[in-house]
């Protein structure tokens, strides 16, 4: 199987890579105050890795209904579920919890339909979805 040239989330293969990818993770630390001194800081690990994808989907010959069927409906159904992600660079490969999916329909003239998206995913060290 050839490696993807664009992003894949679950069964959805994006026609173009996202415009922007924001990759964040926080360290987790606890402070312990000591009278008359600076506090002791204990680093207890890293927090959840969060990635936000922002982009658009526009495919020549696809109507708004086609975009909804092939992209909008599947992406909405992914909210709160774990999905396998494959990315061109490999930096985002793995299983992610799809936390939020925001979609915006945009018409450009009579012939062009575009779906703008913002997708937020979490990748903890261990994932349990109930």
N, C-alpha and C positions, 0 to 999 in steps of 0.2 A: 504494500500500500504506500503510495507516495506521501511525503510529508506535506501538510497543508500550507498553502500560500496565503490563506486568510484564516480568520478565527472560526472555530467550531465550538458551539456549546450544545451538548446533548446531540440531538439530530439536526439542529439548525446550522447550516453552513452559510456564513455571511459572505455576500458577494464582494465586499471590500473590507479591509481592516478598519478598525475604529479610528476616528480622527485623533482621539486622545485617550490615553490610559493613565489613570492615577493609581499608584501602588503605595499603600500606607501600612505601617505596622508600628505599634507603640511598645515601648518597654514597660514592664510592670515593676514598680518599686514601692517600698514602704519606708516611711521615715519614723525614727524613734528619737524623740527629743530627750536631751540630757541637760539638766540644770547647769547654766553658765557656759555651755559649749554649743558648738554647732551640732545639729542632729546627725545621728548615724543613719545612713541610707542602705537599705538592703535591696539589691536587685533580685527579683524573684522569677524573672523569665521574660518572655515576649508575649505580647497580646495577639489578638487575632489579626491575621493579614487580611486587608481589605483592598479590593481592586474595583475601580469604577471605570466602566467603558462608555465612551460617548461617540456616536457616529450616526451614519444614515444608511438606509437601504433604498436603492433605486435600481431597478433592473429593466432594461429596454424590453418593451412589449408587455410588461406586467401592469395590470390595472390595480386600483386600490383593493379590489376584492382578492386578487391574486396575492398581493402583499400581505393582506390580513390572513389568508389561508396558509401561506408558506412561512411567514415570519411572525406576524403579530400574535395570532392565537397560540402557536407553540411557545413563544417567549413568555406570554402571560401565564401559561400553565406551569412554567418552571418555578414561579415564585414559591419560596419555602421548600424547595426540593434540592437534592444533591445531583449535580450534573458533571459529567466529564468534559473538560475543556482541553482543546488542542490549539496551540498558537504557532505562528510561523517561526518565532525565535525559540520556542520551547520554554520561555520564562514563566508562562502561565499554565503550563500543562499540569493536569491533575484533577482531583475531585474537589469541587467548590460547592458551597451552599449559595444558591441564588437568593439573595436577601430582598432585592428590589428591582423591578422592571418598570421603567417609565417610557411610554411610547407617545409620539406626537405625529399625527398625520399632516402632511404638507402637500398641497397641490401646486403645481407650477404650470399654468396654462391648462389646456384641455387634454393634452396627451401624456403629461408626466405626473406620476404619483411618487411620493417619497415618504418614507417612514423614518423619523428621527428617534433615536433610542438613547437611554441612559440605563445601564445595568450595573448594579452593585452586587458583588460576590464576596463571600468570606471563605478563607481557607485556614481553619484551625489545625492544630497538630492531630487531633482526633475528632471525628465528626459523627454524631449520633443524631439521626433524624427520626422523631417519633411520629 
